[in-house]
C-alpha cells in the first residue's frame, strides 16, 4: 500500500497533536491534579502513536508508546506528576518534533533511536509505580468490583441502545421483508492503533451480507475515534448469525463479536427491563456508601475546574483542509473578476447612447456588490487566527526561563485575531526573535529585579488586535528598557556612526540602530542572543510584508515593540490619484485625510516644506520630485485660488503630506507583482490594472513618512 499520498495529512495532523501535547503538558505542570488535561494528553499521544505506526515510522511510534504508558498510569491514579517527569516529557516532545522535521525534509524519520529518553521514561514509570501501593490496592478493589457484574450484562451491551422512531420503523420494514435483524457488539483489542479503521473494515465486511440500520456510536463519532474499544450496530440480513459473526471476526485486531437476532417488541421490553434493573442497582449503591460522597466530590473538584477550559474548545468537524495553492488559484480568479468589473464601470461612465440606460447601471451596481461580497468571502477563507503561530511561544518562554535562570511569565491576548495565510507563514520568526530579545535583553535577572523593588517574576506580553485594515501586534516587557547611550557607544566602537552623528542623534534614531545587521549590545555571545541577527530579521521580514515596526522604550520600566501588518496582500481599497498626468494608487488604510492647502500655509523648516495642520507640524512630500517626473505647468492664479491637494498619510504616530495634482476617487484594486526582473524603487510596492486596461503603480506610503 502506497502511503505517500497521506504524508501531507500525517504531517499536518502530527503538528496539531504535538502542539496539543505541548499546551496540555504546560497546563499539567501548573495543575498536576487536572484529570481532563491528563485525558487530553493521553488521547493526543495515542492518536500520534497510531498515525506514526500506520505510516511505518517505528521509532516515532515507539517513543510515543512509552509516553502513553506513563500517562496511562497517571490517568489510572497509580502515578503522580512531578517536575522531573514534565522535563522528560518535554524532551520527548522535542525528539518527536525532530522526527517530524526529518519526515518533512526527507520523508524519513531518521536513525536516532532516543534510547536514553526511553530509558528515562521507563525509570520514571518504575519509580512512580513503586511508591503507589495504595493506588494499586484501590485498582485491585475496582477490578474485584468489575468481576461481580451480572452474567450476560456486558455481553448484551446493545440492550442499552435507545432506538429512535425511524430506526424502529427500519427494523420493522426489514422484518416484514423476511430478513433477520442482528444486534451486534464488536470488541476491538486494546492494543489496536487505529480503532476507526478497524470499525470501518468490519462495516465493509458485514455490508456485503446485509444492510446496517443502526450505528452506536454514530458513524461520525467512530470516524473521529470518539469511542472506547467497542461499538454496536443492527444489521438486516438474510444470512445466518454465525456467518455474520465469522465475517466480523475475520477482521484483524478484533477481540470478540457478540450477535443476537432480535424481535422488536421483545427487544423494547428487555431494554426497558434492563434500564429498570440498572436504576435499582444505582440506587442501592448510593445507599451502601453515603459517607464516600463528600470524598468523591472533593476529588472531582479539580476536574470540574479543568472542564471550564476544555469546554471552551471549538466544535470539531466544522473545518476542512484546503491546499493553499487552490486558495491562491481562487484568489487569482476573483482578482480577474474585479478587473473585469472595473472595466464595465469604466465603460458605463464613458460610453453614451444605448449603454446609458437605467437597467445597465443597475446590473453594474449588482455586479459590483456580488464581486465585493465574493472577495470578502474568499479573504475570510484565507484568514487564519494568529493563534496558530503564537501557541508555541509559552513553551519557548518556559525553556528560556530555565536556560537564562530568570523567572518570567508570558501573557497573551488576541490570539483569535486573524491574518492572511501568506502573512501568517512569515510572521512566526520575527515574533520569536522579539520574544527572545525581551527575555534575554529586556528582563533583568531575578536578583536585580528584587533590588529594584520589581516583582520577582518578569512579565512579557504579546497582544494582537485589529486596527482598521491593519493588524497590530505588540511585544512588551517590564524590564530595564533600552539604554540609548549604551547603543551609541556600541555603534561608535563598531564604527557604524561618527562622534558628530552620535551627538545629534535622536532617541528614535539611536533605537533604530538595533535593527542594523550584526548590531548587538550583548556583552557576550550565547545560544540565545548576541549575534545581531534577530532584530535585523524582524525588520526585513515585516517590511517585506508591507508592514512596519516601531519601538517605544522607557529606561527602567520596559520596552514595547509595535508591529503593524496589512490584513491582506492581494486586493485592497485604494485612493487613485494623478501626478504629472500619470495615475497612481495609494492604499486607503494608510490615509488619514485629504486637505487643500493654500501657498501661504506652507512654511519652511531646515529648507524643507511643512504645514501646520490642526496643531500638528507635517512635512510635505512632492510626489513628482520623489518619482523623478516633470511637473505639469499650472496656472499660478489657479494655484492661489484652489491651493495644493495634499493627501495626509500615517505610519504609526508619524505623518506626512503627499502633494498630488488630482484626485480620481476610491477604487478596489488588485495588487500585481512587478517581478524580480524589473528594478523598482522601494516606494513602489506593485502595480494594478485599471478598468480601461491601463497600468497604475501602487505607492507604499510607509517609505515616504
N, C-alpha and C positions, 0 to 999 in steps of 0.2 A: 504493500500500500504506500503510495506516494504522499508523504505528509508535508512536503514543501509548500503546497498550496495553503496550508493552515499556519505557516510560520508567522506571517504578519499578525494574525489574530492572536497567536500564542504570545508574541512579544507585547502587544498592546495590553492583553489581559494580565500578563505577568507583571507589567509595570504597575497596573492598578492594584493587584494583590500585594505587591511589595510596599507600595505606598500605604495601603491599609494597615499592613503589619507594622510599619514604622510609626504611624499615627497612634495605633492602638497600644503598642508597647510603651510609647511615651506616656499615654494615659495610665497604663498599668503601673508604671514606675511611681506615679504620684498617688494612685488609688489601688494598692495591691489586693484589696478585697472585692474589687469590682468584677462580679461574676459575668456580666454581659460582655465586658471587654475581653475576658478570657475566652468566652464562647466565640466572639468575633475573630480573635486571633487564631483559634483552632480551625474555624471554618476557612479562613483565608489560606492558612498553611496547608490544609487538606486539599483545597482546590488547586493550589500551586503544585503540590506533590502529584496530584492526578494528571494535570496538564503536562508536567515535565516527563512523567512516566510514559504517557501516550506518545509524546514526541521523540522518545528514546534518549532523553538526557538523564542518564542514570546517576551521575554524580550529583546533579541538582536534586533529583528525586530522593537520593539517599540522605542528603543533608536536611532537606525539608522534613523527611520522615522522622529523623531523630529529634528535630524541633517539635514536631507534632506529638511525639511520645512524651516530651517534657510537659507540654501544655495539656495533654490528656490527663496526666496525673494531677496537675494543678486544678483542672476542672473537676476532677473527682474528689478533691479535697485532701489528697494524700501528700501534697507538697505546698510549701509557701513561697511567695515571690520575695526575692531579696535583690540588693544592688548588684551582687556578683552575677546572678542569673540574668538580669537585664543587660549588663555589659556583654556577656557571652552571646545573648540573643542578637544584640545589635551587630556584633562581629559576624554572626551567621548571616544576617541580612545583607551586610556589606559583601560577604562572599557570594551570596545569591545574586546580588547586583553585578558582581564581577562575571559570574557565569552568563548572565543576561547580556552584558556588554559584548562578551565574546561571541554569543549567538547572533547579536545584531550585526557584528562586523564580519563574521566568518561562517555563520550558520552552524557553528560547532561550539560546544560548551567549554572546550579546552581540556587540559590534562591535570589540573590542580584537584587533588582529592580532598583537601582540607581535613586530613586525618586528625590533626591536632585539635581542631574545633570540635569535631565529632567526639573525640576522647573527653574534652572538657564538658560537653553536653551530657555524656553518659556518666561522668563523675558527679556532676550536679544532680543528675537523676538518682543515682545510687545514694548519695549523701542525704538527699531530700527524703527519700523513702525510708532510709534507716531511722530517721528521727520522727517517724509518723506512725507509731504503734497504735495510738488512739484512732487515727483516721482509718487504719487498716481494720481495726476492730469494728468500727462503725460500718465499713464496707461489707464485712463478713455478715453482720447483723442484717444489712439490707438484702444481701444475697439470700439469706435464710428466709426472709420475708417473701422474696420473689418466688422461692420454691413452693411456698404454700398456696400459690394461685390455684383456683379450682381447675380440675381436669377439663380440657376442651375449651376453656375460656379464651386462651390465646389462639388456639387452632382455628376457631371460628371468629376471627377478627372482623370479618366482613359484616357480622351481625350489628356492629356498631355504626354502620354506614347509613345515615339518613337518606332516604330517596325522595327526590322532587317528583311532582306530579307527572311531568313529561317523561321522566325516567321510568316511572311505574307504567305509563302508557306504552313505552317502547318495549318493556318486558312482556306486557300483556299481548301486544301485537305479535311478538316473536313466538310466544306460546300458542297463539291462535294459528300461526303458520306451521305448527307441528315441530318446532325447534326446541332443543334443550337450552336452558339458561343456567350457566355455571357461575356461582360466586367463587372467585379465586383470589387467594392471597399468595404473593410471591415474596420470599425472603432472600435477600442478597447477602453474600458473605461480607463480613465487616472489614475484611482486608481489601475489598474491591476499591479500585481507584476512581472509576468512572461509573457511578451509580446510574446516572441518567442514560448513558449509552447502553448499559445492561437492560434497563427498563424498556427502552425503545426496541431493542433486539427481541425481547420477549413479546412485545406487542406485535412486531412484524411477523414473528413466528406463528403466533396463535391466530392472527388475522387471515392467514391462508386457509383456516378451517372454520371461520365464522366472523361475526361482527361484534366489536366491543361496544356495549351500550352505556356503561358507566365507568368512569375513572375516579379513583380516590388515592392520593390527592389528584387535583386537576392535571391535565397534560402540561399546562404551562408551569405549574409548580414542580412537576417531575423534570421538565427541561431545565429549570433553574436550580435543580438539586435541593429543593426545599422539602425534603422528606428524609426520614431515617432510612433503615435498611430493609424496609418492606413497603409494598404497595398492593392495592386491591383493585379488581375490575370484575365486571359482569360480562360474560361472553355468551352470545346466542350462536349455537352451532348444531349441526346435525350429527357431529362426531361424538364418540363416547368420552366419558370423563377421563378415563385412563389415557386416551390418546392426547387430550389437551394437556394433562399433567406432564406426560412424557415429552411433548414438544417444548413446553416451557422449561423443563428441567435440562433439556439438551443445550441450552444457552450456558456458556461458561460463567463461573463465579456465582451461580445460583445455588443457594444452600438447600432450600426445600420449597415445595409448592403444595398448598392446600387448596382443594377444589371440592365443590359440592353442588349437585343440582338442586335448584330451589324452585318452589312454587310460591307465587307472590303472596297469597293470603297467609300461608304458613310462615313465610319469611317475616312479614309485618308483625304477626303475633309473637314470634320468637324474639325479634328485635325489641319489641315493647317489653317482653318479659325480662330480657337481659338488662334493659335500661333500668327497670324497677329494681332488679337484684343489685345492680351497681350502686343505685341510690341508697338502698338499705345498708350495704357494706360501708359506704362512705359515712353514713350517719353513725354506724356502730364504731367506726374508727375514731370519730370525733369524741364519742362518749368515753372511749377507752383512755385517751390521753389528753385530757383538758389542760393538764399542767404544762405540756410541751408547747402549747400555742404561743405563750409570750416569747419563749426562746426562739421559736421559728420566726416570729415577727421581727425579733432583733436581727436574726441572721439575714433576713430578706431586705432589711433597710438599706444597706449599701447598694444592693442590686436595684432597688427602686430608684435610688438617686441616679444610678448609672443609666437607667432606662430613659431618663429625661434627655440624655444625649443621643441615645440610639434612635429614639422615636422621631427625632428631627431629620432622619435620613430621607433623601428624596425617594419617590416611588420608583421601583425598578421596572424595567421593561418599557420605559417611555422614551428611550433614546435608541438611535441606530448609528452604526459606524459607517461613515462615508469617506471614501478616499478623497484627500484634499485636491487631487488633480481633477476629479469630477466636479468639485465645487468651483475650481478655477475656470473650468470649461463653461459651467453655467453662468458664472460671473461675466465671462467674455461675451456670451450671448446677450445677457442683459445690457452690457455696455453698448453693443452694436444696436440694440433696440432703442436705447436712449439717443444715440447718434441719429438714427432714422427719425425718431420723434422730433428732435431739434430741427432736422431738415424740413419736416412738414410744417412746423411752427414758422420757420423762415419763409417757406412758400406762401403760407397763409397771410403773412404780414406784407409780402412784397407783390404778390400777384393781384390782378384785378379781374373784372369780368365774371366768368362763370364760377370762379373759386370763391368769390366774395359773397357767399350766401350763409344764412344762419345755420343750416344743417351741417355744412363743412366745419364751421367753427366749433359747433357742439361736439362733433366727432373728435376734433383735435384736442379739445379740453378733456374729453373722456379718455382718449389715448394717453394724455399726459398724467391723469390720475392713476390709470392702470400701471403705467411704467414706473411711476413713483412708488406705488404700493408693492409692485414686484421687486423693485430694487431694495426696498426696506425689508421685505421678506427674505431675500437672498442674503442680505447683510446680517440679519438675525441668525440665519443658519450658520454663517461663518463666524459668528461671535462665540467666544469661549470664555468662561469665567477665569479670572486671574488666579483663582484657587488652584488650578492645575499646575501653575508654576510655583506658587508660594508655599504649597503644602509640604514641600521637602525642607523648608527652612527651619522649623522648630527642631528637627533632629540635628541639623547643621550647627545651630546655636548651642545645643546641649553638648555636642562634641567639642566645640570651640571653648566652652566654659571649662571643661575638664583639661583641655590641652593648654590653655592660657592661665589656668588656675585663677580664674575670675568668676565670681558669682554673677550671673546675668539671666535675664528672662526676656523672651520675645513676645510682644503683644501685637496681634494683627487684627485689623478691621478692614471691611470692604472686600473680603475675598470673593464675594459674588459679583463684583464689578467686572463687566465684560469688555474684551478687546478683540480685534480682528485676529484670526488664526495666524496670519503671517507675522503680526506684531508679537503675539504670544510666544511663537517659536524662537524669537530673537531676544526677548526681554529677560530671560532667565539669568544669563551670565552677568549683565550689568547689575541686577538686583543682588545677586550673590556677592559680587565684589564690594558693593556698598555696605552690605551687612557685615562682611568680614572686616572691612575698614572700620566700621563702628565698633565692633567687638575688640579689635586689636589696638587701634589708634585712638578711638573715641573714649571708651570707658577706661577709667583709672583702675589700678589694682585695688583689691579689697581693703588693704591697709590704708592706702592713700584716701579712699572714699570715707573711711571711718574718721581719719584725721580731719577731713574737710567738713565733717558733720553731715555727709550724704548717707542715704540708705545703703546698707551693706550690699544689697543685690542691685546691680546696674540694670537699667531698663532700655531696651531697644524697641522701637515702634516701627511697624510697617503699615501705613494707612493708604488705601486706594479709594478713589471716588471719581465720579464723572463730573466734569466741569464743562458744560456746553457740548461742543463736538470734540472735546479732548478728554483724556483720562489722566488724572494726576495721581502719582504715586510718591508718597513722602517716606523717607527712611530717616529716622531721628534717633538720637541717644541723649542721655542726661549726663554725659561725660565731661571732659575737660574743655571741649571747644577747640577751635583752631587758633594757634598762636601765629599771627601774621608775621611778626618779627622773625620767628624761627624759620618760616618759609622763605623770607627774603635772604636770610643768612645762608640757607642751603642753596638757594638759587645763585647767590654770589660765589659760593665755594665751587659750584659746578660750572661757573662761567656763563650761565644762561641769561643773566641780566648784568647791567653795569651799575656802578655806585649811583650815578645820576638817576637811572631808571628806578632804582630801589627807593631813592629819596622822594620822588614824585608819584610813586605808585600808590593807587588807592587800595583799600582793603579788598574790594572785589577783584581787582586785577591780580593782587597777591594770591588770593584763593584760587583764581583761575590757573595759576602755575601748577597746582596739584594735578591738573588734567594733562600736563605735558608728558610725552613719552619718557620713560626711565627716571621720572622725578619721584623721590620718596623722602619723607622726613624721618624714616625709621633709622635708629642708630645701628642696628644690625639686621641682617637678612635672616628670616626664618621661613619655615614651610607655610606660614600663614600669610605673611606680607613682607614688604621691604624692597621688592624689585622694581617698583614703579610702573607696574603693568596694569593693575586693577582699574584705576580711575581713567587711564587712557582708553581702555576697552569700553568703559562706561560711556564716555563722551562720544567716541566714534560710532558705537552701536546705536545710541539714542538719536544722534544727529542723522545717521543713515536711515532711520525710520521716520524721519521728518519731525522729530521731537526736539526738545531742549532740556538741559539740566541746569539747575540753579542751586547754589549753596548759601545757606543762612547759618551763621555761627555766632555764638556769644561766649567769650572766654570764661571758663569756669562753670558754664551752665549747659553746654551741649551744642550739637550740630545737627542741622536738618538738610538733607539732600532732597530737592524737589524735582521730580521728573514729570514732564508733560509730553503726552503721546497722542497722536491722532487716533480717533476711533477706527478709522478705516484708511486703507491706502489705495482704493480703487476708484470710487465715484464720490465726488464731493460737490457741495454747493459753492459757487464762486461768483465774485463780482467781476464782470467783464469791463475792461477799461481800454482807452485808446491813448497811445503815446506816439507822437510824431507819425500819425497815420497807421501805426501797427496796433493790432489787437493783442491784449494780454489778459490773463486770468489771475485774480488774487483770491486765495482761499478765504471763504467767508468767516471761518472760525477764528481767524487772527485779526479781523477788522473790528474796531471799536465804534467808529463813526465816520461820516463824510462831512467835511466842512468847506465852506467857501471863504477864502482868506484874501483880504484886500492888501495891495502892496505896502500900504503904510503900517500894517500889522506885523510885518516881517522885521525882525531885529537881527543883529549880528553879535555872536559871542565867539571870540577867538577866530574871527573871519568866517565862521560857519552860520548859516541861516537857521534861526529858531523862531518859534511863535509862542506866545503866552496864551494858552487855551484854558480858560476857567481855572486859573491859578497854577497850572502845570506848564513848565517850560519844555517844549517838544522840539527836537531838531527836525529840520526839513531835509528830505532826500529827493532830489530831482531825478526821476526815473530815466529821462532821456540821457542824462550825464552818466548814470550808473551803467546803462545799457550801451553807451557809446554810440548813440544815434543822433543825427542832426535835429535840432528843434524846428518846429514849424513856426514860420513868421506870423506873429499875431498883431492885430491892430492894438496899438497902445491905449487908445481910448476905450476899447472893449475891455482890456485888462483892468483899467482903472474903474470901469463901471461894474464889471462882473467879478473881478478878482481871480484868484487861482483856485482850482479844485484840488483839495488835499484829502487823501484817504488816511485816517489815523489807524495805525496798526500797533499791536502789542506783542510783547514777548515777556512773559512773567509780569514783573512790575515795571518794565521799561516800555516806552512808547516812541514812535517815530511817525512823521507825516510824509507820505509819498505824494509828490506833486505830479498830477496827470493832466492830460488835455481834455478828455471827455469821458463821461460815464455812459456805458452801454446797457447796463441792467444786470440783474441777477440771473444765473443760469446753472443748471445741473450739468456738470462736465465729467467726462471720463478721462482719467489720468493715463497717458500712454508714455512708456519709457522711450527715451531718445536713443537707447542702446549704448554699448560701450565703444563703438567705432567713431562716435561724434564727440569731440571735446566740447563740453558746455561749461559756462561759468557756474560757480557754486550756487548763485542766486536763482538759477533755472532748475526747477525740480522735475520738469517733464513738459509734455505738450498735450493738447487736446484737439479733436476735430470738431469744428463748428457745424452748424446746420447747413450752411452753404458750401461745405466742403473745404473751407479754409482751415489752416493750422494756426493755433494760437499757443504761445508759450505760457507756462504757468510759473509765476514768480513766487519763490519762497521768501516771504517777508521776514522770517526769523533771521536770515543772514544780513538784513538791512537795518535791524534795530540795534 
